[in-house]
């Protein structure tokens, strides 16, 4: 999942970005509202985390601009103002969730996880495709009860495919949602990772293919019956 974080406090921005990346998210950051809005308009994020008090353009203004363009981007607002009227204003502007400062990173990560799932129509952290289970909370996966040994990027790609179960996902979509702006994956890195994933989710108890190639279009994660 790819996240936009717009926060003017360098310390908080770096600490939050680091925590998100350690949890497996691709993260782009901005220190002011103008850059934040530009990034939000230019990239297909799964979630935007916006501080309300920002130089250049405040978070509510960014949010209103995003909603004017009818973007369905999920937005979490951060603010030092936690009065009821402030929260109501944020929700009226189109926010999906609201977190007051100071906050515990553990709570932020839990909210981010829930919001990312919600953006794909998922209400539970357990995604099941046949006997493959992807736990978006623990960032782990297992098949036929056997835990899979996945790298962060392998897990991220598997999770993205699982969230879009049964749908064709192009290589470009995977690149856009799993890598941030500082990483330019080589032309075949996604294909190589998919190849490794196929091998890793093929366990002794069940080697039935779950990742399928749609030639010229992309990949589909689904259980197919003969």
N, C-alpha and C positions, 0 to 999 in steps of 0.2 A: 504494500500500500504506500502511496506517495502523499506526503503531507506538506502543506505550506504553513510556516510559522512566521508571523509578523509581530515582532516585539522589539521595542526600542532599547530596553535594558540589555546591555551586552552580556552581563553575567547571567541573567535569567534566560536570555535567548540561547546562549551557548550550553548552559546546563540542561535546558529542556530539550534542545536538539540532540545532545549527546544521549540523554535518556531514551528518546524516541528511536534513535539509530541503534542503540543497544538492544532495543526490543524488536528490531527487524524492519523498521520503517525507513523508507527513503525520504529525506527531508530537505526542502529548500527553505532558506530563511531570508528575511528582509528586516531592515531596521527602521523603515519609515513607511507611511501609508501609500505614497505614490508608487514606490517600487513594489509594495505588496499587491496593489491593485493590478499593476502591469503583469506580475507573475501569475496572478489568479486568472487573468484574461488569456494568457498565452499558453497555459499548461493544464492538462487534464488531471487535477488533483482529486484524491478521494476525500480529503478533509482539509479545511483551512482553520487554523487557530489564530484568532485576531485579538490583539490587545486593543482596548477601546481608545486609550489615550496614546496617540501616536503623532509624531511630527509630520507635517505635510498634509496628511489626510487621516482623520481619525477612523477607528475601526468600524463604527456605525455607518460612516459614509461609504467605506469600502463595501460593507455588507449591502447597503441599499443599491449601490451601483451593480453589484453582482446579481441581485434579485431583479433589477430593471432589465437585465439582459436575459432574464428567465433561466439563469443557470441553476441547476439543481445541486450545486456544490454544497456539501454539508459543512456547517460553520459552527465552531465553538468559540465563544467570546471569553476573553480574560479581562478582568477589571479589578481595580482596587475599590471600586464603588459597589457596595453590596446591598443598597437600599432596594426595597420592593419596586419603587418607581423606575429605578435604573434597569432592573431586570425586565420589567414589563416593556420598557422602551426597546431593549435589545431583542426580545421575542417578537415585538411588533414589527421590528425592522427585518425579521426573517431568520433570526438565529435559531439553531437547533438545540443548543445547550449553552450553559452559562457557568463559569467557574470564577469565584472571587479569590483575589490574592490576599494573603499568601496562601498557597495551596501545596499539598503534598504531591510529589511527583507520582507516587503510587496511585493516587486518586485520578490524576490527569491521565495516566496510562490506561486506567480502567475505563474512563469515559471515552477516550480515543478509540479503544478497542470496540466498545459498544456502538459508537457512532459510525465507525468504518463498516461494521457488520450491517447496521441499519441501512447504510447507503446502497447495499446490495440485497436488501429485503430479507436479511437473516436476523432472527431474534435470539438465537442461541449461539454459544461459543463453540459448540461441537458441530462440525460439518461432516456428514456421513455420505460417502459414495460407495455403495456396496459395503464391503468390509474394511474400507479405508476410512479412518477417522482423522480429521484435522481439527486440532484444538487451538483456536485462535487466541485463547487466553494464555495458555502455556507456550504457545508458538512451537508446537510439537505435532508429530503425526505418527500413526501406527496403522498397520494392516494385519488383519487376522490376529489381532492381539500382540503383534510383534512391533516394538518401537523402532522407528526408522531413524537412521543416523544421517541427518541432513545438515548441510551448511546453511548459513543464514539466507543466502540467495536462493538456494534450492527450495528451502521452506517457503520463502516469499512467493516464488513462482507457483509452487503447488497450492498455496493458500489462495492466490489470485484465481487460478484455474478452478479451484473448489468453489469459490464464491460465485463463479459464473458457470456452474455445473451444467453440462448439456449444451452450452453455447460455444460457437467457434470464436476463439480468441486469437487475434493476429499477433505476429512477432512484434509489430510496432506498438500495439496496445500493451504487451508485456513490458517492453522497454520503457514506455511512458509511465507505467504504474509501479515499476519495481526499482527503477534507477532514478537518482536525482539529477539536477542540472550539472553537477560537478563530475558526473560519470558518463562517459560516452562509450557504451558497450560496443565491442567489435561486431562486425556483421553477423558472425555465426555463434556468438556467445550464448544466445538464447537457445539455439538449436542444440548446442553441445550440452547445455544444462538440462534440457528436456530429455536428451538421450540418457544422461546419468540418472535423472529422476525415474525414467522407465525401468532402469536396472534396479534402482533402490526400492521401488515399490513392488517389485516382483520378488516376493518372499517364498521360501520353501513351501509354506502352507497354501499359497495361492499365487500363481504366476499369470493369472488371467489379465490381459492388457486392460488398462483403464485410461491411459492417455493415447488418443488417436489423432492421426494427422489428416487434415483436410487439405489435400494438395493445392498449393497456390493460395490458400486462405489462412491457415493457422492450425491451432490445436484445440481439441475438445477433451475434457475430462468427464467421463461418464461410464457407467456400468452398462454393457451391452449383452443382451441375451442372444444365444445362438439361434 
